[in-house]
Amino acid sequence: MTGRVNLMAPEVRANPYPVYAELRRTAPVCQVEPGGLWAITRFEDVAAAFKNPQVFSSAGVRTTTAPPWLGHNPFSESMIVMDPPHHMRLRTLVSRAWTPAAVNRLEPRIRSFAQTLAERLTPEREVDLVDAFAMPLPASVIGELFALDPTMTARYKRWSVDLSSVSGTTEKDTHRHDSIKATVREMEDYLSNVVAERRRHPQDDMVSDLVKSRVDGEALSDAEVMSFLFLLVVAGLETTVQLVSHSVRMLMEQPHMVARLRENPSQVGRFVEEVLRYEPSVHGLVRVTTKETQVAGVTIPEGARVALMVGSACRDGERFKDPDTFDMDREGVNNMPFGHGIHFCLGAPLARLEARVGLEVLLSRFTRFTPTGPVKWNTSLTVRGPLSLPLIPHA
């Protein structure tokens, strides 16, 4: 491999895995485009970096979520960009409104949302599954969590697509700048009104829980609540949309799995776990080095932007047998797709639940899915997934 790999090149976005394999083999720590950031591609090295925030600071996320051309972005002030001890304070406060029990109580509502959406899919008629199912399912759940106006769900796709595309948008992509800036303003205006209303009139919803949370008498500020809501709308929504979309893509690529899962619905959870490994939503998370360090014998300078390539780590043959084979019978759970160490995603149980329930509902109604057009991939260094997924569902 000669020259720097461009992770945003269309052919790499369409299928990054051969490039990842070559990097793991020949240059497991190297500089890539865009921006000459360093990429770490082997599972062991990625996991070690996640567990070492003293050297690989999460402040690196801010360099991709609040570039100079964008400026202000509440997402870049969320706990995903923080290191200890500030990270733990926010995580402790937020986790009290985000317990496994609270997530599990959502299953009946998630199933109801999924059934309503699936009933709108007409057998033998083409549909964009992203617009018709993969996006509105988690958007409806977020609306339930926040007690938002149900008509707002139509805006969530634009919000999540615009904000998740920041990491793949450069100074030269001026045609995208105004749209993304407008989205940030629109989200902030809307969500700030929601926070203010919940402070005045608390409801039985997550925003009210966040507003009321206390640790040693200390509450979240409006800015901290806002940053978490941005994080949940952008990261939580987009990653779940891609998990559902990738799951249906795998059903189209592995059609024999449809019959197996229809006969054994209890195995859908295992299927989702292999989708998370084989086609993770998150492909790269950026860190900044606080000092010069060595990884796999390569010296990375202080202040370097480093991409921890989760998508590559999940296909590492040193960690997974036959990594390029989709095998839902693999043993063990791979949590790498949801981060590692102190930044393991609080929303992982909800994403898994939404994907499992969504697939159970789709598989109860349809016997196969046929693709009808090429996949158009999103533009993001962090998240990889289809912007649209045209297909025909068959009863």
N, C-alpha and C positions, 0 to 999 in steps of 0.2 A: 504494500500500500504506500503510494507516494503522495506527498502533500497532506495538508490537513483535511480531515473529514468534515463536511458540513452537515451537521445533524438536522438542519432545516431544509436541506435539498429535497425536492419533491419525491425523488426516487428512494431516498432514505426514509422519508416519512411513510411512504407506501409499504416498505418492508425493511425495517432497520436491522433485523436480526442477523443477516449475513455480515453486515458491517460491524455489529457488536462482536460477533464471533472472531472476526479478523483482528479487531482491537484487543480482545482478550488474549489472543494467541501471540500477536506481534508487538503490541504497544498497550499493555493494560493500564498504564498511566501516561497520558499524552495530552497535548493541546489540540483543540478542535475549534471549528467555527460553529456558531457565530461568536465573534468577539475574542477568540483565542483563549477561551476558558479551558481549564484542565478537566479531563474526563477520567474517572476511575470506573473500571468496567467489570472487575472480578467480584464475585459474591463476598469472599472473605474480606477483601479490602474495603468494599462498600459498607459492610456491616461494622467493621472496625472504625471507620470514619464516623458513622452514625453514633457510635458509642463514645466518641471522643469530642464533645462539643467545646472542650477547652482549646483545642487546636482547629477543629472544623466548625467555625461559628455559624449559627443559623442566621446571623445578620446577612449572610450571603443571599438569602431569599429576597431581601430588600433591594438588592442590586438588579434583580430581574422583575420585581413587581412594582417598583417605583423608579424607573429610569428617568434621566433628566428631562426628556421630552414630555413625560407625563406629570412628574412632580407628585402632588398629593394623591395618596391612595390609602384609605383606611386598612385595606388588606395587608399592606406592608407594615402596619403597626400591630398586627395580631400576634398571638403567642407563637405562631409558626416561625416567626423571625427572631424569637427571643432565646437567650441562653439562661441557665441558672444564675441567680436565684429568682429572677423576675418571671421566668417561664413557669416555675413550679407554683408561684403564688397564683397566677392566672389559671393554670391548669387545675389547681385544687378548687378554686372558686367555680369554674365552669363545670367540672366533673360532677359537682353536686346536683346539677340540673341535667345530667347526661349519664345516669346510671344504667347498667344492663337491665335492671328491672323496669325502668322507665321506657327503655327501648322496646323490650318484649311486649309491653302493654300496647304498643302501636300495631302489633301484627294484625288484629282484626280490621283496623282501619286501612292498613296497607293493602290487605286482601280485597277489601271493598273497592278501593281506588282502582286496583289492578283489574278487577272483574268489570267495572264500569268501562274502563278504557278498552279492554279486550272485546267487549260486546259491540264496540263501535267499529271493530275491524271486520270488513266484509270478506268472507272466503272467496278465493279466486279473483280478487280485485287488488291491483297494485296499491301499495301504501308506503309511505316513508316511516319506518318504525321509530326513528328518532323523534320525529314530530308527533307521532300518534301514540307512542307508548313509553319509550325509554326516557324522554324528557318529562312529560306530564306526570309520570308516576312519582319520582322523587320530588318534583316541584309541588305536587299535591301534599306530600308528606311534610315538606318544609312549611307550606301554608298552614297545615294543621298544627305543627309545632309552635309557629309564631302567632297563630290565630289571625292570619292575614285575610284580606279580601280575596275570595277564590278567583276573581277575575284577573288577579295579578299574575297568575301562573303563566300566562302567555308572554309576559315580559322576561321570565326567568331565563329562557334560552338565550336571548340577546345579551342579557347581563352576564351569564356565565361564559358564553363564547367570547364576548369582548374582553372580559377581565382575564380569562385564562390564556388569551392570545397575547397578552402583554409581554410574556417572556420570549415569544418568538417574533416580536415586532421591533424593528430596528429604527434608528434615527432616519434612515432613508425611506421608510415606509410611511411617508407623510399622509398618504390617502387614508390611513387607518387612525391617525392620531386624534382627529377631531371627534370621530365616533366614540372612541374609547374614553376620551375625556368627558364627553357628554354622558356616557353611561355611568361613570364614577359620580358625577354630580347628581344624576337622577336617582341612583341607588342611595346616596347619602341623604338627599332631601327626603326621600320616602321613608327610609329606615329611622332617621332622626325623629320624624314625626311619630313613628311607632313607639320608639323608646320613651319619648316625652309623654305619650298617651298612657303607656303602661305604668309610668311613675305616678301619674295622677289617678289612674283607674286600673289597678292590677287585675289580671284575668288568670284563668287556669291554663297558662301557656308558658313556653320556654323563655320568652322575653321577660315576662313577669318574674319567673324564677331567677333569671340572671340579675335582674334589677334588685331582687330581695336577698341575693346570696351574701353571706358574711363569713369571713375568716378572721378570728380575733377582732371582731367588730368592724372590720374593713370591708367596704363594698366596692364593686366595680364602678369606675367612672363612666360617664356617658360615652367617652371616646373608646374605652375598653369594651363596653357592650357593643358599640358600633363595629369595632374591628372584628369581634367574634362573629357578628352577624354577617359581615362581608366574607369572613373565612368560611362560614357554613354555606352561604349561598354559592360562593365561587368554587371552593374546594370540595365541599360535601356534595353539591349538586352535580358538578361536572364529572367527578370521579364515578359517581353512581350511574349517571347517564351512560358513560363509556363502559362500565361493567355490564350493564344490561345489554348494550349494543353489541359488545364483544361476545357475550354469551349467545346471542341469537346468531351472530356470524359463525360461531363454532358449530351451532346446530345445522347451519347450512353447509358448512365444510365437512361435518361429520354426521351425515343424515342418519346413520344407524343409531346414533345416540338418542334420537327423538323417540324411536320405538322403545329403547331400553328405559328411558326416563319416564315415558308414559306408563310403562308397566310397573316401574319401581319409583314412584314419586319421592320416596324417602332418600333417594340417591341424588336428588337435585343439589343438595348442599355440597356434596363431594364434587359434582360437576363444576359448581361455582368456584370452589377452591382451585381446581386445575385451570379454569379460565383466568383466575387472578395470577397464577404463575405464568401461564403460556402467553396471555395477552393482557398484561397489567395496564390499568388506566394510567398510573403514574410511571413515567420513564426516567425522569431526571430531577433531582432536587439539588439546588445550588447552595454551597457553603463558601465561607471566606476563611482562609488560613490566618490564624493569629500570630503565627511564627513560621519560620522555615521548617519544613518537615520532610520526611522520606516515606514513600509508599512504594512497595515492590521494587526498592532499589533506585527509585527516581526521586530527585529532589524537587519539591514544590516550594517556591519562594513565599515569604510572608506577604500577606495581602492579596494572594491569588484567589480568583474565583474558581471554584471546583464543583463540577457536576457529579453527583453520586448517581451513577447510572443504574437505577433500579431495574429498568427494562432489560438491561444486559445481565445483571446479576441473576435474574430469574431464569435465564437460559444458560447459566454456567454449568458446563459438564462436570466440573470438579465438585459441584454441589448436588446436581440432579442427574440421574441416569437417563440417557437418551433425552436430553433436554429439549430437542426440537420435535419430539413426539408428544401429541396430546394424549395423556393417559390419566383418566379420572380415578383410576385405582391406585394412584401413588399413595404411599403411606405418609402420615404426618401433615401438619399444617404449615404453610409457608407464609409468614407474616410480613415478609419484605415488601410486598406491594403497598402496605399501609405505613411504611417507614420503619424505623428501628430505634431502640433506645428510648430516650426521654420524649422524643417526638412521635412515638407510635400513635397513630390516628385515633382520637377519641370516638370518631364516627364509624370505625370499622364494623362494629356489630350492627349498626343501622344499615350500612351499605350491603353487608352480607344478607341481612334480613330482607331488604327491598328486592335484591336480585333473586334470592331464592323464591320468595312469594310471587314475584312477577313471572318468573319462569314456570312455576307450578301452574299458575293460571293460564298462561299461553299454551302450555303443553296439554292442559285439560280440554282445550278447545280446538287445537290444530294438530294435524298429523305430520306436516312438513312445511318448510319455508323455502321458497325459490327466489334467488337473487334476480333482479331485473335490470341492473345497471351497475356501473363502476362505483366504488366507494370514493368519496371526496374526503380527504383527511383534514383535520384541524391544523392550525399553526400554533404550536406551543412547545417550548422546550420541556415543560413539566408534564403535561398530560397529552396522551395520544389516543385519538379515537375518531370515528366517522362523524362528519357534520350531518350526513344523511345516510340512510340505509334503505334504499328502495327494494322492496320484495313483494312477493305474493304469498299470503298465508293460505294453506289448504286444509279444509275440514276433514 
